Amino acid sequence: MQKLQGRNLLFVGFTLFSMFFGAGNLIFPPFLGAQAGANTWFAFAGFAMSAIGLPVLGVIAVARSGGLAALAGRVHPRFAAVFTLLIYLSIGPCLAIPRTASTSFEMLAPLVGGGAARQLIYSALFFAAAFLVALRPEKLTDRLGKLLCPALIVLIVVLFAGCLLHPPAAHYAAAGEPYTALPAAAGFLAGYQTMDTIAALNFGAVIALNIRAKGVADERQVVRGTIRAGWVAGAVLLAIYAMLTHAGALSGAAFPGGATGADTLTQLARGLFGRPGLVLLAAIFVIACLNTCIGLISCVSEYFHGLFPRVPYAAFAAFFALASMVVSNIGLAGIIALSTPVLNAIYPVAIVLIALSFVPRLAAYRWVYPLAVGLTCVQSVADAFALPGLSALLDRLPLAGLGFGWAVPALAGLLLGLLLSRRDAAAPQR
């Protein structure tokens, strides 16, 4: 029985890391460091939980459950259909894929110039390249894991080494908002912006495809290989995030006032290496964003091809690449503003689904998943979109002020679900 191990495991893990590590993963850790200052590592602990721990657990949850549709189906088949569709649209042409192009263009703009015309040309070339690679999703390990991922890691290590050899500041600056009072909680919420937890619910299918391409035929070994690849990806993410966060904290102290993580890294690279530093940074962003874009186009196209098998995979890949190109020209700031409420609505639901999956016995209780996830969904949607009347009422829940107002409804749904399920089981059959 063939297993995924050795170099193959490492390369598949690198592939998963490459799919995770894109636009948000580059700009949010350094921005966290720049804002958190002296509280950087407390904030980083919270960030690591939501931006590394939850995505790895998401990969494991989906692999063990037999896919996202099967996991979400424990709530209700209609919920599974709607939630899965929202997940794929969020990580697809509506938010995550366009962000890869808009972010990488912002890093190239200081070198080639900005403007709408240049951004349009760049996005066309960017998505054409991503589309061509995504045409063979089973080959992503060869193209991402063996080539682009190692190149990306080397470039980030070079930037980090510059910070160690020639630190731009002697120490971190004072902590700024929102990292003064509860930095770990603020860091946890900042991790939502990477989108990796919701992406993890879908990446498992493409990773399983690559594992099978390595000759692993037994489905149990495919699941185990997917889980082990998740741990490899998580370890690499932890190391890279720590480097970027430290670099961002030093940059924030030396060059205060950056409005985004892109600004933070640009000032750092220019301060360390001058114009060559901007070239280095642009290369990092283009490779990272291209990696993620390719992975996301593959995932979304595989999903919709499964729904509509008469439409070729390549047609879906072309459509999503073109649609994402159009949305990407809104610009990075517009995409982030659009993504924040959507992620705040979806993320708590994904967290609760993942958490419930690690207690297998709960699947046997009829009402647990519907009530726990349903009450979480009500709170998270009301909190994200400020529904009249309901949002003000739910704002009074414990932990709501910290961004975790969904925790009490989720726990209440779990307990009520257990109670109702046991009552139904104890009722005499007619």
MIFI-133094 format. One line per 8 residues: number of its first residue (from 1); for each residue z negated, x, y negated of C-alpha. Coordinates in pm, whole numbers, plus 32768, in hexadecimal, padded with zeros to 4 digits. Each point is the difference from the previous one (the first is absolute). Last residue first. Layout:
REM residues N
NUM> Z X Y | ... .
REM end
This chain:
REM residues 430
430> 7929 6E41 7DEA | 7F6B 815E 8005 | 7E95 801A 7F9D | 7FC1 80CC 7EC1 | 7F77 815E 8041 | 814B 80B1 7FC1 | 803B 7F37 7EC3 | 7EA3 8055 7F82 .
422> 8036 816E 8055 | 8142 8004 7F39 | 7F5D 7F4D 7EDB | 7EE0 80F9 7FEC | 80DA 8136 802C | 80F0 7F85 7EF6 | 7EE3 7FB5 7F11 | 7F7E 8163 802B .
414> 8156 80A1 7FCE | 805D 7F1C 7EE0 | 7EB8 8050 7F4F | 803E 8173 8032 | 815E 7FE3 7F6E | 7F84 7F25 7EE1 | 7EF1 8106 7FB3 | 80EF 812A 8006 .
406> 810F 7F62 7F27 | 7F41 8041 7EBE | 8037 8173 8035 | 808F 8060 7EAC | 7EB9 8089 7F76 | 7FB8 7ECB 7F2F | 8040 7F29 812F | 7EEE 80B5 80C3 .
398> 7F36 7EBD 8029 | 80C9 7EC8 7FA9 | 7FFB 7F88 7E98 | 8170 805B 7FCD | 804E 7EF5 8104 | 7FB0 7EEA 7F07 | 80CE 809B 7EE8 | 8125 802E 80EE .
390> 7FF3 7E98 8077 | 8007 7F64 7EA5 | 815D 8071 7FA0 | 809A 80F8 80FA | 7FDC 8164 7F83 | 8118 80A1 80CE | 7F4B 8118 80B5 | 7EA9 7F5F 801C .
382> 8087 7EB0 8073 | 80E3 80AB 80FF | 7EE3 80DB 8081 | 7F06 7EE0 8019 | 80E3 7F0C 80B7 | 8084 8113 80E7 | 7EA5 806D 8064 | 7FA8 7E98 8053 .
374> 8135 7FE6 80DE | 7FCF 8154 80A7 | 7E9D 7FB5 8070 | 8049 7E91 8049 | 8147 8026 80C0 | 7F90 813D 80BA | 7EAF 7F79 8072 | 8062 7E9C 805A .
366> 807E 8023 8165 | 7F0A 8104 807D | 80B9 80C8 810C | 8094 80EA 7EFB | 7E9C 805E 7F9D | 7FCE 80B7 814B | 80F0 8112 7F93 | 7F17 807D 7EEA .
358> 80E4 8104 7F62 | 80FE 7EF2 7FAB | 7F0A 7F5B 7F11 | 7FFD 8131 7F1D | 817C 8015 7FEE | 8024 7E90 7FA9 | 7EEA 801C 7EFC | 80A4 812D 7F5A .
350> 8157 7F59 7FFB | 7F70 7ECA 7F59 | 7F49 80D8 7F01 | 8146 80BA 7FB1 | 80E6 7ED7 7FC4 | 7F79 7F68 7EBF | 7F9C 8145 7F53 | 8150 808F 806B .
342> 80C0 7EE5 7F59 | 7F29 8014 7EC7 | 8042 8179 7FD7 | 816E 800D 806A | 809D 7F63 7ECC | 7F4F 80EA 7F0C | 8058 8128 80E2 | 8170 7F96 8006 .
334> 800D 7FD9 7E86 | 7F63 8155 7FC2 | 80EC 80AB 80F5 | 8143 7F7C 7F6A | 80C4 7EBB 801A | 811A 80D9 808A | 7F55 8001 8153 | 804A 7E8D 802B .
326> 8179 8039 800C | 7FE8 8128 80EE | 7F16 7F39 80DD | 8105 7EED 8023 | 810C 80FF 805D | 7F27 80B3 8103 | 7F8C 7EB3 808A | 8165 7F84 8029 .
318> 807F 8142 809C | 7EE4 800B 80FD | 8034 7E90 8052 | 8172 803D 8040 | 7FB3 8134 80D1 | 7F19 7F37 80E2 | 811F 7F13 804E | 7FDA 7E8A 7FB8 .
310> 8011 7F3F 8145 | 7E9F 8074 8054 | 7F66 7F2F 7EE7 | 7E88 801C 8027 | 8013 814F 80B5 | 80FB 807E 7EFE | 7F03 7F93 7EF8 | 7EF1 80D9 8098 .
302> 80DB 812E 8048 | 8083 7FF4 7E9A | 7EA1 7FFB 7F70 | 7F8B 8122 80D4 | 8135 80DA 7FCC | 8009 7FC4 7E87 | 7E8E 8059 7FF5 | 802A 8145 80C0 .
294> 8127 8072 7F2D | 7F4B 7FAD 7EBD | 7ECC 80B9 8075 | 80BB 8142 8045 | 80CD 7FDE 7EBE | 7EC0 7FD9 7F37 | 7F63 8137 8095 | 813C 80D3 7FDF .
286> 8048 7F91 7E99 | 7E97 8024 7F93 | 7FCB 815D 808A | 8150 8079 7F7B | 7FAC 7F79 7EA6 | 7EB4 80B5 800A | 80A0 814E 8057 | 8108 7FD3 7EEF .
278> 7EED 7FA8 7F06 | 7F43 8138 806B | 813A 80D1 7FC8 | 7FED 7F85 7E94 | 7EA7 8097 7FCA | 7F44 806B 8139 | 7E94 7F9E 7FD9 | 8000 7F35 7EBE .
270> 814A 7F57 804E | 7F89 7FA3 815E | 7EB5 7F7A 7F79 | 809C 7F39 7EE5 | 80F8 7F64 80F1 | 7EF0 7FB7 8100 | 7F2C 7F3B 7F09 | 812B 7F4D 7F67 .
262> 8070 7F8B 815A | 7E9E 7F92 804A | 8019 7F19 7ED6 | 7F9A 7FEB 7E91 | 7FA3 816E 7FD6 | 7F04 802E 7EE6 | 7F4F 813C 8064 | 80B6 8149 8049 .
254> 7F00 8101 8077 | 7EF9 7F12 8089 | 80FB 7F06 8088 | 80C9 811D 8099 | 7ECE 8083 80B4 | 7FB3 7EA6 808C | 816E 7FCD 805D | 800F 8145 80C3 .
246> 7EC4 7FA2 80BD | 8092 7EA8 804E | 814E 8093 806C | 7F5E 80F5 80F2 | 7F14 7EFA 8090 | 8122 7F0D 802A | 80C8 8106 80BF | 7EE4 804F 80F2 .
238> 7FA6 7E94 8040 | 816D 7F9B 8028 | 8034 8111 8106 | 7ED5 7F84 80C8 | 8071 7E96 7FE5 | 8160 8054 807B | 7F70 80AC 8133 | 7F16 7ED9 8040 .
230> 8123 7F0B 7FE7 | 80D0 80D3 80EE | 7EE7 7FD8 80FC | 800D 7E85 7FD9 | 817B 7FF6 8027 | 7FEE 80E0 8133 | 7EFC 7F1C 809E | 80DC 7ED1 7FC3 .
222> 8134 80B1 8089 | 7F31 8078 8129 | 7FA1 7E9A 8051 | 816C 7F9A 7FD7 | 8079 80F6 8109 | 8152 808C 7F97 | 7FAD 813F 7F43 | 814C 80BB 7FEF .
214> 7FE9 8088 7E9E | 80D3 7ED9 7F86 | 7EE5 7F21 807D | 7F17 80B0 7F0D | 80FA 7FCE 7EE6 | 8011 7E88 8041 | 7E83 7FF1 8013 | 7FF5 80A5 7EA7 .
206> 80F2 7EF8 7F7B | 7F29 7EE2 8085 | 7EBA 80A0 7F8E | 8077 8013 7E99 | 7FCC 7E8B 7FC9 | 7E89 7FC9 7FE4 | 7FE6 815F 7F74 | 80C5 7F91 7ECE .
198> 7EF0 7F03 7FB0 | 7EFA 8111 8013 | 80DE 80FE 7F51 | 803B 7F3A 7EBF | 7F9D 813C 7F3A | 7F7C 7F16 7EF5 | 7EEB 7F7C 80DF | 7F5D 8159 7FF7 .
190> 7F93 7FC0 7E9B | 7F19 7EEF 8085 | 7F4A 80FC 80DC | 7FEC 80F8 7EE2 | 7F5B 7EFC 7F21 | 7F01 7FB9 8110 | 7FBB 8175 802F | 7FE2 8038 7E87 .
182> 7EF0 7EFB 7FCA | 7F7E 8031 7E9B | 80E5 80FD 7F55 | 8148 7FE4 80BF | 80AB 7EDF 7F4D | 8001 8099 7EFF | 7FD3 8171 7FBB | 7F3C 8112 80AD .
174> 7FBA 8139 7F34 | 80F8 811B 802E | 8022 80D7 8137 | 7FBE 8174 7FEC | 8095 814B 7F8D | 814F 7F67 7FA4 | 816D 805D 8042 | 7FA1 80B0 8145 .
166> 80DC 8132 8035 | 7FE1 8069 816C | 7F6F 7EBA 8084 | 80D8 7F1B 7F2B | 8139 80C9 8057 | 7FA2 7FE2 816F | 8002 7E85 7FD7 | 8164 8003 7F78 .
158> 8073 80E4 811B | 7F4B 7F23 80FE | 80BD 7ED2 7F77 | 814D 80B4 8030 | 7FAA 806A 8164 | 7F98 7E9E 805D | 8149 7F6F 7F80 | 80D3 80FC 80C0 .
150> 7F3B 7FB5 813E | 8044 7E89 7FCD | 8174 8023 7FB1 | 806C 80BD 8137 | 7F54 7FC4 814E | 7F49 7EB9 7FC3 | 80FD 7F68 7F12 | 8153 8046 809D .
142> 7FAF 8038 816E | 7EE6 7F00 8002 | 80DC 7F08 7F43 | 810B 8002 8110 | 7FA3 7EAC 8096 | 8038 7F66 7EA9 | 8172 8064 7FFD | 8098 7F4A 7ED6 .
134> 7ECB 8066 7F39 | 809B 8155 7FB5 | 8134 7F66 7F5C | 7F34 7EFC 7F45 | 7F13 8102 7F6D | 8124 80D1 7F7E | 80A6 7ECF 7F62 | 7EAF 7F94 7F76 .
126> 7FD0 8146 7F42 | 8168 8017 7F86 | 7FF7 7E9F 7F6F | 7EA1 8034 7F74 | 8072 813D 7F4F | 812E 7F5B 7F62 | 7F2E 7ED9 7F88 | 7EEF 80E4 7F7A .
118> 8103 80CE 7F46 | 808D 7EC8 7F5A | 7EAC 7F70 7FA8 | 7F85 8136 7F4D | 7F56 8141 8062 | 8066 816E 7FF4 | 8056 80F4 8115 | 7EC6 80D7 8010 .
110> 7EF5 7F27 7F59 | 809F 7ED0 80AE | 7FDB 808B 815F | 7E95 7F9A 8023 | 8045 7EA5 7F78 | 8123 7FE6 80F4 | 7F16 803B 8126 | 7F24 7EE1 7F91 .
102> 811D 7F08 7FC8 | 80A2 8052 814E | 7ECB 7FDE 80DA | 7F89 7ED3 7F39 | 8136 7F3B 8066 | 7F98 801F 816F | 7E95 7F99 7FC6 | 8024 7ECA 7F2A .
94> 80F9 7EE6 803A | 8104 80A9 80DE | 7F19 8055 811F | 7E8C 804B 8019 | 7FBA 7EB7 7F52 | 8120 7F43 80A6 | 7F8F 8077 8156 | 7E97 7F9B 7FC4 .
86> 8060 7EAE 7F70 | 80DA 7FB7 8131 | 7EE9 8065 80EC | 7F0D 7F1F 7F49 | 80EB 7ED4 8005 | 8060 801B 8171 | 7EA2 8055 8077 | 7F6D 7EE5 7F32 .
78> 80F3 7F12 80A7 | 7F9C 807E 8159 | 7E8C 7FD6 7FB1 | 7EDB 80F0 7FD3 | 802F 80B9 814A | 8171 800B 7FA3 | 7FAC 810E 7F01 | 7FBE 80F4 811F .
70> 812C 7F91 80D0 | 80EA 800C 7ED3 | 7F7A 8156 7F9D | 804E 809A 8153 | 7F72 8013 815F | 7E91 7FEC 7FA2 | 7FAA 8167 805D | 811E 8094 7F34 .
62> 7FB9 7F16 7EDC | 7E91 805D 7FF4 | 8042 8175 802B | 80FD 800D 7EE4 | 7F13 7F36 7F26 | 7EDB 80E3 8057 | 80CF 8127 7F82 | 805A 7F3C 7EC5 .
54> 7E93 7F99 7FC9 | 7F73 815E 8022 | 80FE 80B0 7F23 | 8033 7F41 7EB9 | 7ED8 7F10 8019 | 7EF5 80ED 8086 | 8096 8133 7F57 | 7FEC 7F55 7EAD .
46> 7E90 7FB5 8030 | 7FB3 816A 8054 | 80E7 8076 7EE8 | 7F31 7F41 7F00 | 7EC7 80B9 806E | 80CF 813F 7FFF | 807D 7FD0 7E9F | 7EBA 7F9F 7F59 .
38> 800C 812C 7F12 | 815E 7F99 7F95 | 8048 7E9F 807D | 812E 7FC8 7F1D | 80BE 8142 8047 | 7F9F 7FFA 816F | 8073 7E97 8029 | 8144 8056 7F4D .
30> 8032 811E 80F5 | 7FCB 7F14 812A | 80D6 7EE4 7F6A | 814B 80AD 7FB1 | 8065 80A1 8148 | 7F92 7EF7 80F7 | 8091 7EF2 7F21 | 815E 8093 800E .
22> 8014 8060 816C | 7F28 8074 811E | 7FEB 7EEF 8103 | 8157 8031 809C | 7FD6 8179 7FF1 | 7EAB 7FE8 80A8 | 809B 7F2D 8114 | 810E 8107 8033 .
14> 7EFF 8117 7FFC | 7F46 7F4A 8117 | 8148 7FE8 80C0 | 8030 8177 7FCB | 7EA1 8056 8074 | 8015 7F20 8132 | 814F 809A 805F | 7F73 815C 7FCD .
6> 7EEE 7FCA 80FE | 7FDA 7EA2 808C | 80A7 7EB0 802D | 7FDA 7FAD 816E | 80F2 7FF3 8125 | 7F8C 7F58 8140 .
REM end
